[in-house]
Amino acid sequence: MISLFLFLLILYVALFPRPLGKELLVRPMWTTVLPTVAAPSAEPGQQAPPQKSVIANSGPVSGKLREFRLGNRFGYIDGAGTIHYLDNVRYGLALGEDRFVNYPRVSPRIDVEDPSGATVISINQDGYPVYIHNRLYVLSPDQTEISEYDRNGKPLWQKQLGGIITAVAAGTKLTVIGLLDGSFEAVNQTGKAVFRDEPAGSSVPIILGIAVSDAEDHIAVVSGLNPQMLTIYERSGDQYIASQSRRLLTDFRHPVSVECVAGTSNVAYEAGKGVDIFSITDRRTASVEIPGVLHSLLPERVQGLLVAGALHGSRRDSGSNGSGEGGHAKGAFADLTTAEVLLFMPDGRAVFRLRFPGSSLYLSADGTRLLWGVDDTFIETDLTIG
């Protein structure tokens, strides 16, 4: 895998540069291959014990430690490609920048571990933990209640919503919670409601996706059926007002990927044939075609470019709408065999597109660096415009 992956990347960069007025240079920095994770064994008729980490490396960290998930494996990798932790996902996974919860199907206790595999806090609550913006939330088993905890395991707030939670987004201070009934509520750091609304324009109300801008001055909401809508809320004092609303040409029945692109007034969101980019300032929409299953849509940019990843399959699977690993994969295809990475301009122009064999994908952007993970292989690339 590693030789084919690297060969395709180098071949593409050498033979198919795409001009931006200047040339985009993609330079491979290092590669790392994950070791094989052996499945735990059990006696006949008995449940297998949880598989502990294959790697727990407490050595020095080079650069920034980044969390990742590839298929049923997750862990932490540093800026030089050293794996510091690697484990199997038991059932569900809440993955933060420096902490995680690898939990079974049902548990009365939430054990939070650090990248060395040590348990740092335990929370006596059942439910489904999730890290958003490196903040730890726990959804109740019936998904009608949400709580936030600090780094010491102390509850900061708890909120009963009175409906099933379908989407959650967070900024530094704000948490926005979307419901099955088509309403959403924004709360502050103490859990106090600061804004609540139900986007209009659809005959069937439901919240499908939410994003909060890095300055928390905008909230983007994808909602409803027949038709689906994109609504932009703008902060006005201590409240938010619906400043723009657009009818979408989609009919998604699954959670929708939507991101407020960092450092811009753009909102990128999953569209029927790829990704649409809406400019809040110009009120214009650009589109980029991404065949297959949208898997990753990063809020960060690399050299001014947006980053998306997709997975392709050999046949359609019309019976699945569930979410997959990584939080963005939608079950529109079965027999996933090909991964794709796309870099594109805010006006929708594709600058770099590369496909390679693979059924799982990871992408992370940091400055001029783009980290790619496909199945068992990581490649760190440096992007420059020269």
C-alpha angles and dihedrals in degrees: 000000000000095000094047093045093050093041092054092048094049092044092051094048092048099045106028112040112166118216122233092179077283127043123266111225118201112193122186110226104181143337132219131187120208116231119243114272111221116216114241116254130222140186116264110284094014130104116249115247118247112277111240124212123303089206129027105168115180093179125121118302119231110215119321123355110228128197119225144178123201115178108305094345130083140171148121129292128185133220093272095051097259113147109226098177135012129174145151120259107246098200110309133014134206106192124191134173094268105001138049144181116217102188139181124234095276127008133162090213134053114214114198115203134190127225090275090061094249119139107241100176138005123207119201098220133104121224141078117308121208134177115220119174084351090298118127117233130173122206117204118247091257090046094232097109133053132192134185125213131196125229091273093056094255115144111244096185143336127209132191108207101188091227141059114284113233103169139017129188131174142193128185093290107001129079119191120196124193124201139207090244091066098256130112135196131205118208133185129231092286094049094254113147112245099171140008131181145152114223112234132219104067129098091213113045121214135134110236103169141004134189133182122206118239091250090044089233093120136041119195119201130187109197150158141020128255089047119010115217140204112210124186118205119198125203114248112180107308093337138067127231129199100248101169138016130186132187112233128214093225137098102196119172095189137065109295123223111235129164136180100224109237117251094009141080091241129116118201119197142167113274134185096270102020133308132341122205116206120196110214090196099048096029089225131131126216125188136209121193116233113173118208129024117339104231108164133025112175123210089206123081129218114213089339092307127122119231129216135166132202140185125218129205137197095239141016120261104203094177098065129078099153126126119254138205116313093034097262107064113111121201098241094123135044126205094035107206108155135053124201133196121198131188115192143170123249087252090061099257111145109226102174129017127170133170127195137166113282145113100209131047141192129185131182130172126203119167108306092343126098119191116204125193122187120176102305101349134085125193124185114206132188116216121205134167112222 
